Amino acid sequence: MNLTDTHCHLDYNKFDSDRAEAIQRANDSGLIRILVPGLHHRSSSEAVRLAEKYSSVYAAVGFHPTDLEEFSESTFQEVKELANHPKVVAIGEIGIDYYWVKENDKRAFQREVLKSQLAFAKEINKPVIIHMREENDAWFGEASVDLLKILEEWQKSLRGALAEKPGVLHSFNGNLETAQKALALNFYIGITGPVTYKNAEEKRGIIRQLPLDKLLIETDSPFLAPVPHRGKRNEPVFVHHIADKIAEIHSKSPAEIAAITTANAARLFAWGD
């Protein structure tokens, strides 16, 4: 049974003591691909380094909306150069975050940086990994509205394969209407550990209404560990718990969900093809 973890921060220091072992545990459990997204120019460089070192690891590069203190023409140029690497399969993690950022001017800067990174993704014909978090962790609000407006304008400008598979809304925590609007723009929806939590029945209800051919599974390691590991450091090997829960929600076998989501990831990211 082949699985894919399409979002894992293996460069974080929480993996410093056993990074190679964590990757080996994942490979031994059936993970064939692990995607490490960048958060700024330095972590993007580290993601590429890990992709060079481990055959199952791939990278994305970009500036996370809460990591823009060092965003500049020169640091963005560093990310652009990294994007040419053959194991860089996406631009990300990019997006909008109104949970940590409250000031209007900083939110406006997030939106402008997002637009710049989307334009670059279009230029090099690579999909995007989108972060979106609402103020107070609401399911819907200004972040959803602003993000969808930007993505709609961008998606309308695309042509060919990128228009058909522009990217993924990572660790989706919005409402059904937002998910449906993203799907209408051909985006995939990333599902993480909270889908396994006892109090997540509403989230599971939303996922039940989403098409399986548009779902990706992600650990977002070292965060959001699924049940039965909640509260511990997350790692890629735990991705099968997410696959198992999606299988339960959609009345499929875990093997079917593994095959579907792995095929979805290959279709979106191409893995160097």
N, C-alpha and C positions, 0 to 999 in steps of 0.2 A: 504494500500500500504506500504510494508516493504522496507526500505532503509538501506544501510550500508555506513558509512564513514570509509574508510580503512586507513586514515592517518590524524591524528589530534593531535596537540601538546597542549593538555589540561593542561599540567603541567606548561606552561608558565605563568609568572606573570600577563599577560594581562587578565587572567581568575581569578585572586585572589579574586576579589570583587564579582563575581557571578558564580563561577565554577559549583556549584550544580544546580543553576537555568539554566545555559546553557545546562547542561546534561538533565535536566528535559524538557526543551524546545525541545530538539532533540528527546527525547523519546515520547513526546506528538505528535510530527509531524510524527511519524512512523519509526524513526531510531531504529533498533533492535540491532545493533552492532556498536561500535566506537572503533577504534584501535589507541592506543597512542604509538608511537615509541620513543625509547630512543636515546639520542644524545651522551651520555657518561655514566659513571658508576653512577653518581648522578641522572641524569634525568631518567635513566633506572630504578633505584630504586623507583623514584617517580611515574613512569608509572605503576609499579607493585602495588604500594600503592593505586593508583586510581582504578586499576582493582579489587583489593580486596574490595574496598569501594562501587563500583557501579556495579551492575549486568550486565549492558549493555556494560561496558568498558573492553577491553582486552589490553594487552601490547605486545610490542616488545622491545628487549634490544640489545644494541650495541653501537659502536662508530662512529659518523658522521665524514666524512673526514676533516671537518674544526674544529673539536673538539678533536684533538689528542694531545694537550699539556700535558694532564694528562694520556695519554695511557701508561701503563706499565704492566709488568707481574702481579703485584698485583691488579691493577684496572681491567684488563681484567679478572682476576680470579673472581672478584666481579660480573662482568657481567655474567660469566659462571654459577655462583651459582644462580643468579637470573633467568637464563634461565630454570631452573628446575621447576619453579612455574607453576602450571597447567593452569593459565590464560596467560602465555607467549606463543604466537602462532607463533612468527617469530623472526629472528635475523635482527635487523635494528634500526635505519637507517644507512646503511653502503654504501660505494661507493667511487666515485672520484669526486673532485671539483677543476677544474682549473680556475674557475672564481675568487675566493678569494685567491687561492694559486698560486703564480707565480714561486717560486724558484724550480729548478729541484730536489734538494735533498729532499725537503718537498713533492713534487709530488711523488717521488720514495717511500717515507715513507708511503704515502697514499696507494699506490699500495700494499706494503708489509702487511700493517695492514688489507686491504681488503682481501687479500689472507688468512691471519690468521683467520679472522672472517668467511670467506666462509668455510674453513676447519672445523671450529667448528660447523657451521650449518649442514654440512654433518655428522659430528660425532653424533649430537643429532637428526638428521633427521627432521629439521625444515626449512621452506622456508625463503627466504631473502627479505628484502625491500631495493632496490637499489636507491641511489641518484647519479645523474650524471649531472654536470653543466659545460658547455664549457667556455673557456676564451672568454670574450666579449659577453657572452650569444649567441654565434653562434649556429646554428642548427646542425653543424657537425664540428669536429676537432679532436685534439689529445685525448681528454677525451673519446670521443666515440670509437676511435680506441683502446685505451688502455683498456677500460672497456670491450668491446666485446671480446677482446683476452683473458682476464682473465676469463670472464664468460664462454666462450666456453671451455676452458681447464677444468674449474671446472665442468661444466655440463657433459662433457664426462666421468668424474669419478663417476658420480652418478648412482644409481640403483633404481629400483622400483618406488614408488610413488613420491619421491623427484625429480627424473629425469623427471617425467611427469609434475610436477608443482613446479619448483624450486624457484619461487618468482615473484616479480613485479618490473618493472622500474617505480619508483614513479614520479609523476608529470612530465610526459614525455614531453620533449621539443626538441627532436631530429628530424631528417628527416625521410622520409618514409623508406629509405633503412635500417637505424638503427633499426627502429621498426620491419621491416620484419625479420632482422637477429635475433632480440631478440625473436620474435615469433617462429622462427625456432628452437630456444633453449628452447621452451616451456614456456617462460616468459609471464606474464601478463603485460598489459600497464595501468598505472594509469593516470586518467584524472582529472584535477583540474580546478579552476575557470577561468583561462585565455581563455578557450574554449568559454566562453560567451562574450569575449571582442569584440568590434566593429571591431578592426583591425586584428582579428585572423582568417580571411577567409582561409589562407593557412594552419593553424593548423586544422581547421575544415575539409579541404580537405583531409588531412592525416587521420584523425579519420574516415572519411567516407569510407576509404579503409581498415580499420582494422576490424577483425571479432568480433562481439559482445560478443562471448563467451570467449574472452580474455581481456575484458575491466573491470576495476575497477573504481569506483568513489571515489574521495578524496577531502576534503576541504583544507588540509594542514593548518588548522586554527592554529594561528590567522592571517596567511598570505593569500594572493591571493584571497580575497573575490570576488565572482562572481557578475556580473551585476544582480540586480540593487543595490548591496551593495558595489560596488567597491570603494576602498579608506577608508572603515570602517574596524573595527575589524571583521575578519571572525570567524564563529563558525559552529559547526556541523549541525545545523538546516538548513543552507543554501545549504546543499548538493543537495536538490531537484532541485535547479536552474541548476546544472551541469547535473543531470539526464534529465531534461527537454530539455536542449540543445542537448544532445546526441540523445534523441528521435527525435528531429527535424532533425538532421543530417542524421539519419538512417531511417527516415520515419516510426517510431514506436510510440506507445503511451507511455507517461511517466510511466504508470503502467507496461508496458512490459519491459521497460529499468530498472525500479526498481527491478522487479522480476529477470531479467537476471543477473544484476550486483550483486545483493544480493546472488544469487546462485553461481556466480563466486567466490565471496569472501569466501563463506562457503566451496567451493571445495578447495580453496588454503589454507585457514587458519584453517579449521576444527573446530575452536572455542572450543578447549578443548576436542573434541572427540578422 
